[in-house]
Amino acid sequence: MPDITMCPGAGCNKKDTCYRHTATQTTPYQVWAQYGPENCTHYWPIDGRRDVDGKWEMDVIRDPNSGIVL
């Protein structure tokens, strides 16, 4: 389970490049929150590529506040 608050990405045009939306939920106890799509301060950009199913394969995940690669 990702140890983050995930986002369903409703109405967000950045959801396909945001780790909070593309991370894979692995348990029914995952925490979710709907962040506002306009100027979202919780956007967590990912660098990576899509696999054959359209899911992101993470190469690099950066902390949105510090820029540190996780």
C-alpha positions as a Python dict, from the first residue, in 0.01 Angstrom:
ca = {
    (1, 'M'): (0, 0, 0),
    (2, 'P'): (132, 343, -80),
    (3, 'D'): (180, 530, 247),
    (4, 'I'): (22, 845, 102),
    (5, 'T'): (-318, 1002, 71),
    (6, 'M'): (-435, 907, -276),
    (7, 'C'): (-661, 1115, -502),
    (8, 'P'): (-929, 991, -743),
    (9, 'G'): (-844, 1281, -976),
    (10, 'A'): (-1199, 1386, -1063),
    (11, 'G'): (-1186, 1688, -1294),
    (12, 'C'): (-806, 1711, -1284),
    (13, 'N'): (-613, 1741, -1609),
    (14, 'K'): (-284, 1643, -1438),
    (15, 'K'): (-411, 1316, -1288),
    (16, 'D'): (-227, 1094, -1538),
    (17, 'T'): (110, 1236, -1429),
    (18, 'C'): (36, 1254, -1053),
    (19, 'Y'): (158, 983, -816),
    (20, 'R'): (-138, 1043, -582),
    (21, 'H'): (-370, 931, -864),
    (22, 'T'): (-161, 663, -1038),
    (23, 'A'): (-29, 472, -734),
    (24, 'T'): (-177, 125, -694),
    (25, 'Q'): (-406, 66, -398),
    (26, 'T'): (-332, -270, -238),
    (27, 'T'): (-560, -274, 65),
    (28, 'P'): (-914, -162, 148),
    (29, 'Y'): (-773, 71, 417),
    (30, 'Q'): (-614, 318, 174),
    (31, 'V'): (-674, 685, 260),
    (32, 'W'): (-832, 893, -18),
    (33, 'A'): (-898, 1266, -51),
    (34, 'Q'): (-1040, 1471, -336),
    (35, 'Y'): (-809, 1765, -389),
    (36, 'G'): (-921, 2070, -587),
    (37, 'P'): (-803, 2042, -949),
    (38, 'E'): (-735, 2416, -978),
    (39, 'N'): (-381, 2499, -861),
    (40, 'C'): (-355, 2176, -663),
    (41, 'T'): (-80, 2205, -404),
    (42, 'H'): (-86, 1827, -353),
    (43, 'Y'): (23, 1744, -711),
    (44, 'W'): (305, 1489, -696),
    (45, 'P'): (467, 1465, -1041),
    (46, 'I'): (608, 1135, -1156),
    (47, 'D'): (868, 1058, -1416),
    (48, 'G'): (816, 727, -1586),
    (49, 'R'): (655, 547, -1873),
    (50, 'R'): (332, 356, -1929),
    (51, 'D'): (325, -21, -1950),
    (52, 'V'): (108, -216, -2195),
    (53, 'D'): (-198, -177, -1968),
    (54, 'G'): (-160, 201, -1953),
    (55, 'K'): (-37, 205, -1593),
    (56, 'W'): (269, 411, -1502),
    (57, 'E'): (594, 225, -1443),
    (58, 'M'): (775, 446, -1199),
    (59, 'D'): (1134, 534, -1281),
    (60, 'V'): (1159, 829, -1047),
    (61, 'I'): (921, 967, -786),
    (62, 'R'): (997, 1314, -652),
    (63, 'D'): (871, 1464, -329),
    (64, 'P'): (664, 1765, -442),
    (65, 'N'): (791, 1992, -166),
    (66, 'S'): (1162, 1916, -150),
    (67, 'G'): (1225, 1775, -498),
    (68, 'I'): (1408, 1480, -340),
    (69, 'V'): (1392, 1157, -539),
    (70, 'L'): (1224, 886, -333),
}
